[in-house]
Amino acid sequence: VRGGGIGQRPVLQPLAQDVPWSGLYQGGMLYQPDYADPHLLLLIGGRLYRVRVDTDNRIDDLSATYGHTMPATEQEAFFSQAEMFAVIQAGDYSTLPLFYDFGDGIRAESLRRSLGVTNPGVSDVNNEIPAAGPMADYAQRLWYAYSRGYAAGDISGSTFSGTPGFAYRDSVLKLTENPIAYGGDGFAVPTVAGRIRALAHASNLDTALGESQLFVFTRRSIYACVAPVTRDDWTASDNDQQPLQKVVLNRGGSYSGRAVVPVNGDLFFPSPPNGDVRSVQTSLRYFGQWGNVPLSTNISRATAFNDRSMLSLSSGIQFENRMLLTALPTACTAGTGFQAILPLNFDTISTFEERKPPAWEGVYDFSGGPYILQMFEGDFGGRERAFAVVWSVAREQIEVWEIRGDLRFENGENRVTRVIEFPAYSFGNPFGLKELDTAEIWLDKILGGTDIEVYYRPDGYSCWVKWWAFQKSAAKDCRDDTVSPCADDGYPVETWCEQDAIPVMIPKPVFPPCIPGNNRPANWGYQFQVRLVIKGWARVRGFLVHALWREKKPYEGLACQTPSTRL
């Protein structure tokens, strides 16, 4: 368990609310300028907005400033960054992309539309990235996919197609080197694989650029493309000399390009049938085995309820040594929102001691809102930050929130509710009858008011029986002091120390209901499972359940067969 106990999930804090944008949320990216911290680019209702999360969180309507829009009804737009350019594809595979450059105070900020392939079959500097879908900046080129095909633009720094004003780095937007690319064609995956959902790569120390192979994701399969690195090799690639394309995973590609999460040398992604999480490295390691099993069996209770028709819009990030992946999609006014986040904890392998596999930490529940539309993460002067574009159920609008692991309360002083389900305990003998007696809960890091409800259920009983409820509180600061509170004059006050309660004794269940199926009280059984519902800031350091052994008559509960049951 991370931190030595069971704590709460990271909280959300609003950054941009009551913004007059409207329409479908179509996608976004965290754009990284050359000499400034990142900021968000969002496409909403066909209009491109910039959110200055690096400074004052102001919203700039770039479409209003530069006069360029995209189709407003496409559900998924595609974003990628190549050098200083953000490339935005509409997602309809016919509208030419937009190129955005912040300028960094060195050049004029700009947003323009691609020229497309103006002179097919000819190496012309006016040929630019065409309308496409998923993209990836790989091996100093911008790769783009359309249907089953994929190709790439020129190498960065080409003096033939680049211009001095951009230090020739704008050559990544051009198509002059490869005859297949400027001919309007590309390399292809097999027909049975379906359309390309994502282009991605991870890190690899054994290559000149520190990048692995280019992985091409469809929903059914994954392919690895050994792309040429040098300009000469790329220029020589044509239909007769195509780059080597290998099958990585035959059944089980990715539903979504936004949810392909690079973690060091690996790529995690949601795959059929229910958004089960797989990884490229695991697929390669166990390629010779009969079963290519997913890595998410521990959270199948959540993934089993995924609506597969909406998983193409799921997203994922790596933040604070966790992989976060959205789940449980639902329809909302802004498009597809997600009611849960699946966290995979990598702290278990972050040690010089004995390492254990990464551990799933359950489900972050957002079923009451806000719904997650897409997540982003980036580096801000050495500080790791993460953001979520959400649909506010309460205010019925698209908002931008920050994911914070260093705060205790959400959206101001709102407490977070979490549910903890412990395993079923048989007390060393699954065939011995017991009576549930009491329990001990060890709590620490209590700050503010904390409400705790305890539930239990015996054996295979499906319903939870309420056992006990109690409160623990610790003043957050002098304003909460019950003896001599200080005035709330708006000035910052020092946060007081967190308190503990070790142990909290839960009394014996009183008036337990009768379980109809076995005709005995709910607190009598062979095994017991306990659930805690905690609202507020506290950490569970330990939990003990005590039961008393009970005598059992020989053949107790055996029923004689009647003529109607002898079938």
Secondary structure, 3 states (H helix, E strand, C coil): CHHHCECCCCEEEEEECCCCCCCCEEEEEEECCCCCCCEEEEEECCEEEEECCCCCCCEEEHHHHHCCCCCCCCCCCEEEEECCEEEEECCCCCCCCEEEECCECCECCEEEECCCCCCCCCCCCCCECCCCCCEEEECCEEEEEECCEEEECCCCCCCCCCCHHHCCHHHHHECCCCHHHHCCCCEECCHHHCCEEEEECCECCCCCCCECCEEEEECCCEEEEECCCCHHHHHHCCCCCCCEEEEEECCCCCCCCCCCEEECCEEEEEECCCCEEEEHHHHHHCCCCCCCCCCCHHHHHHHCCCCHHHHHHCCEEEECCEEEEEEEEEEECCEEEEEEEEEEECHHHCCCCCCCCCEECCCEECCCCCEEEEEEEEEECCEEEEEEEEEECCCCEEEEEEEECCCCCECCCECCEEEEECCCECCCCCCCCEEEEEEEEEEEEEEEEEEEEEEEEECCCCCCEEEEEEEEEECCCHHHCCCCCCCCCCCCCCCCCCEEEEEEEECCCCCCCEECCCCEECCEECCEEEEEEEEEEEEEEEEEEEEEECCCCCCCCCCCCCHHHCC
